[in-house]
């Protein structure tokens, strides 16, 4: 089969103003970034239409390292719905350069189910990631300058909570010392870098409702504490307006198109293992304004992305999905059924059966939110009819809908079976109003306990001395009502990435807690998860090249 980039180049793209006009967006409102990409102003969002239209979440079982094709299925479902006469739009996150050049490669879908132009989307796109990186590091530079200028006064800070970010995988930057080389170069400080998708600015951009809300949230970012234990924020630094200026264009959702020229909004890019893993509220609402059906995805398995989608994004934005689709693959199921990773492409019925316990756990979790669930089997070339039939029959026994899809190989045609099931389920058996895992009034420990026990299946949660100290700070600030955002491995329900299947009777250790006062959430760090990933032994960057002016190997 042709590569993703070869398929993408064969598509005759429509001018982006034509795509916008097809949605009903006035041409004069379209802010072009070249011929095929545009930003759409947020004043076009219509709250009444949002209530009338159908939101669909695509999530997944616990993935293997190659993933389960969740983005590809999300795009393919939108294509399939349009094939059966529905007005469907997909709303996705932007790719990060870290995975693109690191482990997974691009994140614009795959095969005949992509968002285009894929090279632009996977690389610099409209500069949103760079704007977020610049805004975050501008705060750091201004903070360092403040510390330097007040170093001999009582206005200085005794504790700093703000680091730097960069949109690359670079383990060497996790922990560094800055300010070396004499007093003219600043004050020596132990600090470090996170990856840009973990930046609080990224979370703020994705949760903000408008420009004023963005500015308010930026002003509330907690940077550290004064010598008399008072919180010190960006507002105290006096630069909230300046940082907002850097983000004013990045706040606007990006409009692109699919391999079948249908509309797609791609905006924001937090990871679900170290952040909240959802695209922007504004892009989702923009899509709901113009599409009768809107498909969005939340990162990694349902225990991470879907949990945060419901408990954080939907709670804060007032969204109520009509349906959740869980993506499963034979390879991931076999991995969770005890089959060695180098053997998961081979048929193994017993291993597949054993792996269904992982699927079942995710189904029960999603149903616990009041969601109607269907399962889609994302078919790969190595999958057999016997394997697919086994999963289909199991889903019937579980009482959930099932549809195979071949959207990678066939685009919209390969998503028709899934699209029909989705449309029929929404029409006849839509989801109940959302039921959240915890109440806003619960304490931080209670929230963590409820997610750990009810979503992950943990038997207990313990806290380090550092995490205990952070909870006391949260309580003193009066922000215990914020939702929690747990950062942990995406490869297991536990914090052990090798505990495949459904881990049981395990203890979770809260290593640290980060207060995202601007994003209005509390990031809970579990296990050994890193907020700055490292590169693998053979990074994807080795496959990327430019030949005769054309990008190669970006998939």
C-alpha positions in Angstrom: 0.0 0.0 0.0 1.1 3.6 -0.6 2.6 5.6 2.2 0.5 8.2 4.0 2.3 11.0 2.3 1.9 9.5 -1.1 -1.8 9.2 -0.5 -2.0 12.8 0.7 -0.3 14.1 -2.4 -2.8 12.4 -4.7 -5.7 14.3 -3.1 -6.9 17.4 -5.1 -7.3 19.9 -2.3 -10.1 22.4 -2.3 -9.3 26.1 -1.5 -10.0 26.5 2.2 -12.6 29.3 1.6 -14.6 26.7 -0.4 -14.4 24.3 2.5 -15.6 27.0 4.8 -18.4 28.1 2.5 -19.6 24.5 2.4 -20.1 24.7 6.2 -21.9 28.0 6.0 -19.0 30.1 7.2 -18.9 33.5 5.5 -15.9 33.8 3.2 -15.0 37.2 4.6 -14.6 35.7 8.0 -12.0 33.2 6.8 -8.4 34.1 7.8 -6.2 32.3 5.3 -2.9 30.7 6.2 -2.1 29.9 2.6 -4.5 28.2 0.2 -5.5 25.2 2.3 -5.4 26.3 6.0 -7.4 29.0 7.8 -8.2 30.3 11.2 -11.9 31.0 12.0 -12.9 33.8 14.4 -14.5 32.7 17.7 -17.4 35.1 17.5 -19.0 32.8 15.0 -19.7 30.1 17.7 -23.4 29.7 18.3 -24.3 28.2 21.7 -27.9 27.4 20.6 -26.7 25.3 17.7 -24.2 23.5 20.0 -27.1 22.2 22.1 -28.9 20.9 19.0 -26.1 19.0 17.4 -24.5 15.7 18.2 -21.1 15.3 19.9 -19.3 11.9 19.6 -16.2 11.0 21.5 -13.7 8.5 20.1 -11.5 6.8 22.7 -9.7 3.4 22.9 -8.6 0.4 24.9 -5.1 0.6 26.5 -2.8 1.0 23.4 0.4 -0.7 22.4 3.4 1.5 21.5 2.2 1.9 17.9 -1.2 3.1 19.1 -4.6 1.8 17.9 -5.4 4.3 15.2 -7.8 6.5 17.2 -7.2 9.6 15.1 -7.5 7.7 11.9 -10.8 6.2 13.0 -12.1 9.6 14.2 -11.4 11.0 10.7 -12.8 7.9 9.0 -16.0 8.1 11.1 -16.6 11.7 9.9 -16.0 10.5 6.3 -18.4 7.6 6.8 -21.1 9.8 8.2 -20.8 12.2 5.3 -21.0 9.2 3.0 -24.4 8.3 4.4 -25.7 11.9 4.1 -24.9 13.4 7.4 -23.2 16.7 7.9 -20.2 15.6 10.0 -17.0 17.5 11.1 -14.0 16.1 12.9 -12.3 18.1 15.7 -8.8 17.0 16.6 -5.6 18.0 18.4 -2.6 19.4 16.7 0.5 17.1 16.4 3.6 17.7 18.6 7.0 17.7 17.0 8.2 15.4 19.9 6.3 12.3 18.7 6.5 13.2 15.0 10.3 13.0 15.2 10.4 10.5 18.1 8.4 7.3 18.7 5.1 7.5 16.8 5.6 9.7 13.8 2.9 12.0 12.5 -0.6 12.5 14.0 -2.8 13.6 11.1 -4.5 10.2 10.7 -3.3 7.6 8.2 -3.9 6.0 4.9 -7.1 7.2 3.2 -8.3 8.7 6.5 -6.2 11.8 7.0 -6.5 15.6 7.6 -4.6 17.6 5.0 -2.2 19.2 4.2 -0.5 16.6 6.4 3.0 17.9 6.1 2.0 21.3 7.3 -0.2 20.0 10.1 2.5 17.6 11.4 5.2 20.3 11.2 4.8 24.1 12.0 1.1 24.4 10.9 -0.2 27.8 11.9 2.4 28.3 14.6 0.2 27.6 17.6 2.7 25.3 19.3 5.4 27.9 18.7 3.2 30.7 20.1 2.5 28.6 23.2 6.2 27.7 23.6 7.2 31.4 23.2 4.5 32.6 25.7 5.5 30.1 28.3 9.2 30.9 28.0 8.6 34.6 27.9 7.0 34.3 31.3 10.1 32.3 32.4 12.5 35.0 31.1 10.4 37.8 32.7 10.3 35.9 36.0 14.0 35.3 36.0 14.5 39.0 35.4 12.2 39.8 38.3 14.2 37.5 40.6 17.5 39.0 39.4 16.3 42.6 39.8 14.8 42.0 43.3 17.6 39.6 44.5 18.7 42.0 47.3 15.3 43.1 48.4 12.3 41.8 50.4 10.3 41.6 47.2 12.2 38.5 46.0 10.8 35.0 45.8 11.7 32.1 48.1 10.2 29.3 46.0 9.8 29.0 42.1 7.1 26.8 40.5 7.6 27.6 36.9 9.9 25.8 34.4 10.6 26.1 30.7 9.1 24.1 27.8 10.2 23.0 24.3 8.3 21.0 21.7 11.0 18.3 21.3 11.7 15.0 23.1 14.9 15.8 25.1 15.7 13.9 28.2 18.8 15.9 28.9 16.7 19.0 29.6 14.5 17.4 32.3 16.8 18.7 35.1 19.2 21.5 34.5 21.0 24.4 36.2 20.6 27.9 34.7 22.2 31.2 35.4 25.8 30.0 35.4 28.8 32.2 34.4 28.8 35.0 36.9 26.3 37.4 38.4 25.8 39.2 35.1 24.2 36.1 33.7 21.5 35.7 36.3 21.2 33.7 39.5 22.2 30.0 39.4 18.9 28.0 39.7 18.0 24.4 39.5 15.2 24.1 37.0 14.2 22.0 33.9 12.1 21.7 30.8 8.7 20.0 30.1 7.5 19.3 26.6 5.2 22.0 25.2 2.0 19.8 25.3 2.5 19.6 29.1 2.7 23.4 29.4 0.0 25.1 31.5 -0.3 27.6 28.6 -1.4 24.7 26.4 -4.1 23.7 28.9 -5.2 27.3 29.2 -5.5 27.7 25.5 -7.6 24.6 25.2 -9.9 25.5 28.1 -10.3 29.2 27.5 -13.7 30.4 26.3 -12.6 33.7 24.8 -9.8 36.2 24.7 -10.7 37.8 28.0 -10.9 34.4 29.7 -7.5 33.6 28.2 -6.1 36.8 29.7 -7.7 36.1 33.1 -6.3 32.6 33.3 -2.8 33.7 32.2 -2.9 36.3 35.0 -3.8 33.6 37.5 -0.8 31.3 36.7 1.1 30.5 39.9 4.8 31.2 39.5 6.0 30.8 43.1 5.8 32.1 46.6 7.1 35.2 48.3 9.2 35.1 51.5 6.0 35.7 53.5 4.4 32.6 51.8 2.0 34.5 49.6 1.4 33.2 46.1 3.1 35.1 43.2 1.3 35.0 39.9 1.7 36.3 36.3 -0.6 39.1 37.3 1.7 40.1 40.1 4.5 40.1 37.5 2.5 42.6 35.6 2.7 40.8 32.2 -0.7 39.0 31.7 -1.6 41.4 28.8 1.8 41.0 27.1 1.6 37.2 27.2 -2.0 37.3 25.9 -0.8 39.3 22.9 1.5 36.4 22.0 -1.5 34.0 22.0 -4.2 36.1 20.4 -4.0 34.4 17.0 -3.2 31.0 18.4 -6.6 31.1 20.2 -8.5 30.9 16.9 -9.4 27.4 15.7 -7.7 26.0 12.6 -9.8 24.8 9.7 -8.4 22.2 7.3 -9.9 19.4 5.2 -9.8 15.6 5.0 -8.7 13.3 2.3 -12.3 13.5 1.0 -12.4 17.3 1.2 -14.7 17.5 4.2 -14.1 20.0 7.0 -11.9 19.4 10.0 -10.9 21.6 12.9 -7.4 20.9 14.3 -6.5 23.0 17.4 -4.6 22.6 20.6 -2.4 19.6 21.6 -2.1 18.5 25.2 -1.0 14.9 25.7 -3.4 12.7 27.8 -0.7 10.9 29.8 0.9 14.1 31.2 -1.9 16.7 30.5 -5.7 16.6 29.8 -5.4 15.2 26.3 -8.3 17.1 24.5 -8.5 19.6 21.7 -9.7 23.1 22.5 -13.2 23.8 23.7 -13.4 26.6 21.1 -12.6 24.3 18.2 -15.2 21.7 19.5 -17.8 24.4 19.9 -17.0 25.8 16.4 -17.4 22.4 14.9 -20.7 21.9 16.8 -21.9 25.2 15.4 -21.5 24.1 11.8 -21.8 20.3 11.9 -24.8 18.2 12.8 -22.4 15.5 13.9 -19.0 16.3 15.5 -16.4 13.6 16.2 -13.6 14.4 18.6 -11.0 12.2 20.2 -9.2 12.1 23.5 -5.7 10.8 23.8 -4.4 7.3 24.6 -6.8 4.8 26.4 -10.1 5.7 27.9 -8.7 5.6 31.4 -6.6 8.7 30.5 -8.1 10.7 27.7 -11.8 9.9 28.1 -11.7 10.3 31.9 -10.2 13.8 31.5 -12.5 14.6 28.6 -15.6 14.0 30.8 -14.4 15.2 34.2 -12.5 18.3 33.0 -13.5 19.4 29.5 -17.1 18.5 29.4 -17.7 19.6 33.0 -16.2 23.0 32.3 -17.6 23.5 28.8 -21.1 22.2 29.5 -20.8 19.5 26.8 -22.7 16.2 26.9 -21.6 13.6 24.2 -24.4 11.6 22.6 -22.1 8.6 22.2 -18.6 7.2 22.9 -16.8 4.9 20.5 -14.1 2.7 21.8 -11.4 1.7 19.2 -9.9 -1.8 19.6 -7.3 -3.6 17.6 -6.3 -7.3 17.5 -2.7 -6.4 18.2 -3.5 -4.4 21.4 -5.9 -7.0 22.6 -3.3 -9.8 22.2 -0.7 -7.7 24.0 -3.1 -7.4 26.9 -3.8 -11.1 26.7 -0.2 -12.1 27.4 1.2 -12.4 23.8 4.7 -11.1 23.5 5.0 -7.8 21.7 6.9 -9.2 18.8 4.2 -11.8 18.2 1.0 -9.7 18.3 0.7 -9.6 14.5 0.3 -13.4 14.4 -3.1 -15.0 14.9 -3.5 -16.1 18.5 -7.1 -16.7 19.5 -6.4 -17.6 23.1 -4.3 -14.4 23.6 -7.1 -12.3 22.0 -9.7 -13.9 24.3 -7.6 -13.1 27.3 -7.1 -9.5 26.2 -10.8 -8.8 26.1 -10.7 -8.2 29.8 -9.0 -4.9 29.0 -11.8 -3.9 26.6 -14.4 -4.9 29.2 -12.9 -2.6 31.8 -12.9 0.3 29.5 -16.5 -0.4 28.5 -17.7 -0.5 32.1 -15.8 2.7 32.9 -17.4 4.6 30.0 -20.8 3.3 30.9 -20.2 4.6 34.4 -20.2 8.1 33.0 -23.7 7.5 31.6 -22.4 7.1 28.1 -23.9 4.8 25.4 -20.9 2.8 24.1 -20.1 1.1 20.8 -16.9 -0.7 19.9 -15.2 -0.5 16.6 -12.6 -3.0 15.4 -9.9 -1.1 13.5 -8.8 -3.7 11.0 -5.2 -4.2 10.0 -3.9 -6.3 7.1 -2.7 -9.1 9.4 -6.1 -9.5 11.2 -8.2 -12.5 10.4 -12.0 -13.0 10.1 -11.9 -15.4 13.1 -10.4 -12.7 15.3 -13.0 -10.1 14.2 -15.9 -12.5 14.7 -14.6 -13.3 18.2 -14.6 -9.6 19.3 -18.0 -9.1 17.6 -19.6 -11.9 19.5 -18.1 -10.8 22.7 -19.5 -7.3 22.3 -22.9 -8.7 21.7 -22.6 -10.6 25.0 -21.6 -7.3 26.7 -24.7 -5.6 25.2 -22.7 -3.0 23.3 -22.8 -2.2 19.5 -20.0 -3.4 17.3 -18.8 -2.4 13.9 -15.6 -3.2 12.0 -13.9 -0.4 10.1 -11.3 -0.3 7.3 -11.0 3.5 7.1 -7.2 3.3 6.8 -7.4 1.4 3.6 -10.7 2.6 2.2 -11.5 6.0 3.7 -15.2 6.9 4.0 -16.3 3.7 2.3 -14.5 1.7 5.0 -16.4 3.7 7.7 -20.0 3.3 6.4 -20.8 0.3 8.7 -19.5 2.2 11.7 -21.3 5.4 10.6 -24.6 3.7 10.3 -24.3 2.2 13.7 -23.3 5.5 15.2 -26.2 7.4 13.6 -28.7 4.7 14.6 -27.5 4.5 18.2 -27.6 8.3 18.6 -31.1 8.5 17.2 -32.6 5.6 19.2 -30.3 5.1 22.3 -28.4 8.4 23.0 -26.3 8.7 26.2 -27.7 9.9 29.5 -26.6 13.2 31.0 -23.0 12.8 32.2 -22.2 11.4 35.5 -18.8 12.6 36.8 -16.4 10.4 38.8 -16.1 12.9 41.6 -17.8 16.1 42.8 -16.1 19.5 42.6 -16.6 19.8 46.4 -14.6 16.6 47.1 -11.2 17.0 48.6 -8.1 16.5 46.4 -7.4 13.1 48.1 -11.0 12.0 47.6 -10.9 12.9 43.9 -7.6 11.0 43.4 -9.0 8.0 45.3 -12.2 7.9 43.3 -10.4 8.0 39.9 -7.7 5.5 41.1 -10.2 3.0 42.5 -13.1 3.4 40.1 -11.3 4.0 36.8 -7.9 2.3 37.2 -8.9 -0.4 39.7 -6.2 0.5 42.3 -6.5 -0.9 45.8 -4.8 2.1 47.5 -3.1 5.5 46.9 0.0 6.7 48.9 1.6 10.2 48.8 5.2 11.4 49.1 6.1 14.1 51.5 6.4 16.5 48.6 2.8 15.6 47.4 1.5 16.1 51.0 3.0 19.5 51.1 1.4 20.5 47.8 -2.0 19.4 49.0 -1.6 21.7 52.0 -0.7 24.5 49.6 -3.8 23.8 47.5 -6.0 23.9 50.6 -4.4 27.2 51.7 -5.1 28.7 48.3 -8.7 27.6 48.5 -8.6 25.8 45.1 -9.5 22.2 46.2 -12.5 22.5 44.0 -10.4 22.3 40.8 -10.7 19.0 38.8 -7.7 16.7 38.9 -5.5 15.7 35.9 -3.6 12.5 36.6 -0.3 12.1 34.8 0.7 8.4 34.5 1.8 5.8 32.0 -0.6 5.2 29.1 0.4 1.6 28.7 -1.4 0.2 31.8 -4.3 0.9 34.2 -1.5 1.0 36.9 1.6 3.1 37.0 3.7 0.2 35.8 3.9 0.3 32.0 4.4 -3.5 31.8 1.3 -4.4 33.8 -0.8 -5.3 30.7 -4.4 -6.5 30.7 -6.3 -5.4 33.8 -3.9 -4.8 36.7 -5.4 -5.7 40.1 -4.6 -5.0 43.8 -2.0 -2.4 43.0 -0.9 0.6 44.9 -0.5 4.0 43.2 2.1 6.5 44.4 1.5 10.2 44.0 5.0 11.5 43.5 4.3 15.2 43.0 1.4 17.6 42.4 1.5 20.6 40.1 -0.9 23.5 40.7 -2.2 24.8 37.3 -4.0 27.8 38.8 -4.5 29.4 35.4 -5.9 26.2 33.8 -7.9 25.7 37.0 -6.8 22.1 37.4 -4.5 20.1 39.6 -2.0 17.9 37.9 -1.2 14.7 39.9 2.0 13.0 39.0 1.9 9.2 39.5 4.8 6.7 39.3 7.8 7.4 37.1 6.0 9.3 34.3 8.1 12.1 32.8 6.7 15.4 31.5 9.6 15.7 29.1 9.8 12.4 27.0 13.0 11.0 25.7 13.8 9.8 22.2 13.9 6.0 21.3 16.9 4.2 20.0 15.7 4.6 16.4 13.8 7.9 16.3 11.4 8.7 13.5 13.6 11.6 12.5 16.0 9.1 10.8 13.2 8.4 8.3 12.4 12.0 7.5 14.1 13.7 4.5 13.5 16.3 1.8 14.1 15.0 -1.7 13.7 17.2 -4.8 11.9 19.7 -2.7 9.4 17.1 -1.3 9.1 15.9 2.3 9.5 12.2 2.7 9.1 9.8 5.6 6.7 12.0 7.6 3.8 9.6 8.5 
